[in-house]
Amino acid sequence: METQSAIQLTREQQARLNNLRAVVKRQLRPTSSVDPEMVASILLKNSEMMREAGLAQEQLDYLLQIRDRTPDGGSTHAILTTHVAVMKDAIDDLRNEAELDHKAALNEFSKIEGQPEWHAEAHVAYGRHLITFSHLKRAAEHYQKAVDLLKDSDAELMSAVAQGELGRAYTARGQFDTARNHFEQALARIPDQVENHDDIARVKADYATALIQLNDLPKAETLLNEALQVCNEQGLWVLRGQVRRELAYIEQIKADQSQDNAVIQVYLDNAESLLKQTITDLLPVADTLGLAVAYHDLGRLEARRKKYDDAFIHVTLSIEMFGRLGNKRNLAVAHITLGQIKLLRDGDAAGAVEHLHNALSIADDLDDVHTETQAAESLVRVHELQARRAVNDRLAIRMQVLDQITFTRAKLEEAELPNFANRLDPLITRLEAVDANATP
């Protein structure tokens, strides 16, 4: 596994960090006359930088101490509570605690009038928390509330962010055309003076994810390169990891579209390099979700390049990390990938089917039709392979395969996927016809 190293701050980030630490240190003295509201303002301006630099725990400590000195019932206290929740979301051991803080912030804002932008930010922050746990519909509801709060506001940047998050939620649900509509609305709201803002870079990166699925690679690549430039300039390492993962995916698509083996290998080399750079960047930041996605993507690429042992290790690691985070949608996708790897590496169809059933069950619970369909398609293909092999095999093997296929068919019916279930009927019929004339 890659060795963890220290995060590299930009010169501007280091200066901001030094200033932040000095201000907070002065404020925490018993004799301090520094206004807590002023310190809160500095903390809030630097929250994203602290999170991206892997300093979420330090920032959380500051936020909690300053919040304790801020009167309840005011907008500053509510805003600080939102950012406390966001920092907890960035810390693995505290992520589950963040739920209470998100709800507390929203409750505080519900009693305050005239703060639509901050109230909308609280809804967006809670939506991001929910999407980490794969609660896509609930996340979209909070993003929509943020959009509604800003309908008559001149807070164009926050409005763009909320629309972008709605797009991300629909992308995760496989509704890419709907996602594109929200992303286009987001980009249309961006004020000219904040074109290079970190939130806008995030909107562009998320939009690229949908565009890749819609096969609009040129536009996706343009947006990703624009986002990458902002990430490099501002030291946004977590976001840069997402951008590099998506660029790696584009490199693989280019490889699919090429007929020249030498060119294909260049594209795949580029993709592998981007994913390994991402892992190296994210290890010191301790961004578990980003790392889990990167390990999964690297494993999938390694499987494509027939590096099956490495692929197995990396995807297994991603499954452990997704499970620890409670990120069920990505967990389901990773189970699909590991099932395919087990089939390719070991010829273990039964083991592959087990992982695919896990994926189908998780996706069904989440009502994630996109991932559910992927799992169903993979199950049908594995069973087709099993049936072809079993026709000429021993009776005991055929019976075992028949039981597996019959079980899968029932599960596909339960998941309301009759088209996939019906594709198994000819396999069942063929195996039963052979067994009718067979002897043990």
N, C-alpha and C positions, 0 to 999 in steps of 0.2 A: 504494500500500500504506500501511497505517496507520503513523504514526510511533511509534517506541519511546519510552516515557517511564519515569521512575523509579517503582519500586513504592512504594505508600503503606502504611507500617506503622501499626498501631494504637498508641496510647500504651503499652499494656501490652507489645506486641511490642518497641517501641523500648527500653523499660526492661529487658526480658529480654535483648535483644541487647547493650545496653551492659554489663550485668552479666556476660554470658557472655564478652565480649571482655576485660573487666578481669580475670576469673578466669584465663582462658587465658594472658593476657599475663604474669601473676604466675607461673604454673606453669612457663612456658617459660624463666624466668630460671635461670642455672646454680646460683644459691644458693637457689633456691626450696625451701621445706619443705612446700608444699601437697601433700596426698595425691593421687596420680594417680587413685585410686579415686573420690575426691570429685569431681574435675574430670570424670571419665568420667560420673558420675551426672548432673551438670549438663548435659553435652553431650547425653546421651541424652534428657533431659527436653525439650530444645529442638530436637531433630533435625527433628521435623515442622514446627515453626515456621520453621526455617531453610530447609527445602526449599520450603515453600509461599511464602516470601518471595523466592524466586529466589536464595538465598544458599547453594546446595548446594556450590559449589566452596569457599567459605570454611569451611563446616562440615566438608567432607571433609579439608581441611588440618588442622583441629583434631583430628579423629578419628584421623588417621594419626599425628600427633605424640604424642597421649596413648596410643594403642595401643602405640607403640614403647616407652613407659615402663611398660607393664603386663605382668606376667609371663605367659608362654605357659601354656596348659593350664588356666587358670581360666575361670570363667563370664564375668567382666568382659571378658576378651580376646575371647571368642567373641561376646559381645553387640556389642562395638565393631566386630568384623569384619562382623557382619550390617549394622550401620548404615553402614559404609564402602561395602558393596555397594549399599545403598539410595541413598546419595548419588551413587554412580557411575551408577545407573539414571536419575538426574535430570539428568545431564550428557550431552548428545548424543555428544561425542567419547569418552566413557569407558564408555558403556553396554555395549559388547561386552566390556570388561574385567570388568564386574561378575559375570559368570558364575563366574569362578574364586574370587572372594571369597565368593559365596553358597555354593559347594560347600565352601570352606574352613571357613566358619562351621558348616555342618551336620556336617562331619567332626569339628570340635572338640566340638560338643554331643553327638555320639554317644559320646564318651569321658567325658562328665560326667553324673553321676547327680543327681537331685533338682532339676532345673531345667526342668520340663515347659513352663512358660509361656514362658520365653525360647527354648526349643527350638522350640516351636510358632510363635513369632514369626518365627524363622529360616525355617521352612517356608513361612509366609505370604509373607514377603518374597521368597523364591525363586519362589513361585507368581506373584506380581505381575510379577516379571522375565520369567518364561516367557510370561505372557499378553500382555505387550507385544510379544513376537515371535510371537504367535498360536499358541503351543504349548498349546492349550486343555486337551487331555487330560492332559498332564504337569502342568500347573498344578493341575488338579482333584485329581490324585493327591497333590500336596504339601499342598493345603488339607485333604484328607481325613486325611492324616497328622497335621496340626495338630489337627484335631477329635478324632482318636483319642488323641493325647497328653493332651488336656485332659478326657477322658471322666470321670475320677475326681478332677478338680481343682476347686478353688473359684475358679479364675481365670475368672469369668463374662464379663468384658469381652473377654478374648482369645478365649474360646470363641465369643462372639457375632461377633467379627470374622472368625474362621475360617469359621463357617457362612455369613456374608455373602459372603465371597470365593468359597465354593463356589457360592452363588447367582449371583454375577457370571459365573463360568465357564460355568455352564449357560445363562445368558442369552445369552452370546456364541455358544453353540452352537445357539441357537434352541429350547432345551428349557425353555420359560417356566413350565410347571406344576411341573416339578422344581425350577426356580430358586425359585419362590414358596415351596415347602415349606422350603427351606433358609433363605430370608429370614425366614419366620415363626419358625423355630427360633432364628434370630439375635436377633430382637426379643424373643422370650420369655426370652432369657438376660440381657438388659440390666439391670444393677442400677439401682435408682431414683436413686441418688446420682450416676450418670454419664450421665443422660439427655441432657445437652448436650455430651457428649464428642465430639471431632472424629472419632473412629473410628465412633461411632454415626451421626453426620451422614453419613458416607460410606456406611454400610450402608443408610441410608434413601434416599440418592440412587441407589444401585445397584438397590435394590428397586423404586424408581419406574420404572426402565428396563424391568424385566420387566412391571410392572403396565400400563404404556402399551401394550406388545405384547398384553397380555391384555384390553385395552380397559376397564380399571378406572381411568378418568381421575380421578374424585374422590379416591380413596385416593392415587393417584400424586401429585396436586397437593398434597394435604395433607402428605405426606411431604417433598416438595420444598420447600415453604414452611418447614417445620420445619428442614430442613437449611440452607436459605438464611439463616435467622435466626442459626444457629450460625456459619455462614461469615462473616456480616457482623460479628458480635460478636468473633470470634476472629481475623479477618484471614486466613481460609483461601481465598486467591484462586484457587488451582488447582481446588479442589473447587467453589468458587462458579461457575467456568466450566462445569463439568459440570452443575451444577444449572440454570444459565441455559439451557444447550443443551437440556436436557430440557423445561424450561418452554416454550421456543420451539417444541419439537415438539408439545407439547400445544396451544399456540395455533394451530398449523397444522391439527391434528385438529379443533379447534373450528370453524375456517374451513370444513373439509370438511363438517361437519355442519349448517352454516347455509345458509339459502336466500336470505338478504338480502345483496345485493352490498355494500352499505355496511358491514354488520357484518363480512363476510368480509374486507374491506380493513383494517378496524381490527385484526382478529386477525393478519393477515399483517404489518401494520406493527409490531405488538407483537413478533412473532417475529423480524422483521429487526432491530429495536432490541436485543433481548436478545442476538442473535448478535454484533452489532457491539460491544456492551458487553463481551461475553466476549473478543473479540479484543483490544480495548483493554486489558483487565485482564491478559491472558496474555502480551502482547508483552514487557513488562519482566521478567516472571518467566522468560521463555525456556522455557516448557513446550511443546516442539515437538509432542508427541502431542496435547495439548489444543488447540493452535492448528490442527493439521492437521484434527482432527475439526470444529472450528468453521468453518474455511474450507470444508470439504466441505459442511457443513449449510447454510452461507450460500449457497454456489453452487447447491445444490439448490433452495433457496427462491427465489433469483433467477431460476432457470430457470422455475420455476412462475409467476413474475411477468413472464416474457418479457423479462427483462434478460439476454439470452443471452451477450453479450460479457463482462459482469461474471461471470456464472456460469462461463463457460469459463475465465477467468483464475483464479478462486478454486478450482475443482475441480482444475485442472491443478497449481496450487500444492500442494494437499493430496496429490496423487499423488506429487509430488516429495518431500514431507516424509515420507509413509508409507513410500516406497521407501527413503529415507535411514535411517529408523528400523528398517527390517526388519519393520514391522507389516503382515503380509501380508493378514490378514483385512480390515482397513479399506482396504488397497490394492485388494483385489478389489471391494469395495463402491464405491469411488471410480471404478474403471474402468467399472462399470455406469452410474454417474451421468454420466460424461463421454461414454460412448457415446450415451446418450439425448440429451444436449445437442448433440452433433454432428449427430444426426438432426434435431433441432428447429431448430437454428440454420442449418445449411448444407444440410439435406436429404441429408446424406452417409451413406447406408445402409451402404456398404462400410466407411467409417471407423468407424461405430457397431459393426458386426459385429466389427471387429478388437479394439476395446476389450472387447467382451462375451466374446470368446474368451479374452482375457487374464484376465478375471475368472473365467471357468469353469475355466481351467487352474489358477489360483492356489487357488481354493476346493476343487477336486478334490484337489490336493496336500495341502491342510490337512484333508481329510475334513470340510469345513464344508458340510453338506447344506443348511442354511438359505440361505447366500449362493449356493451352487451352483444351487439351485432358482430363485432370483431371476434369476441370469444366464441360465439356460435359458429361463425364461419370456420374458425380454426378447429373446433371440435368436429365438424362435419368432415373436414379434410383428413384429420387424423383417423377417424373411424373408417373412411373410405380406404385408406392405406391398410388399416388393420383387417378389414374385410377381405381385401385382395389377397393378403398373406394367409388369412385363416382358412380360406376355401380349400386349400390343399394341405392343411395342417391337421394335427391330431384332433379327435373329437373333443377332448377336454379343453384344448386351446380355443376351438370354435365356440364351445359353450361359454367360455369365459368372455370372449369378445362379444358374443351375442348379448350376454348379460350387460356388458358395459354400454353397448349401443342402445339397448332397450332402456337402460337407466337414463342415458343422456336424452333420449327422445322424450321421456317423461318430464325431465327438467326443462327442456326447451318448450314444451307445452305449458308448463307452469309459468315460465317467463313470458308467455304470450308471443312466442316466435314460431308460429305454425309452419311457415315456409321452410325454415331450417329443419324442424321436426320431420316434415314430410320427405325431405331429402334423404332421411335415414331409412325410410320404408323399404326401398329396393335392396338395401344392404341386409336388413332383417329378413326379408323374403328369401334372398339368395342363400343366406346361412341356414335358415330353417329348412330349405329344400334339400341342401346337402345333408343335413343331420337326419332328415326323415329316412334316408336310405343308408345311413351309416351305422356301424356297429362299434362298440367301445374297443 
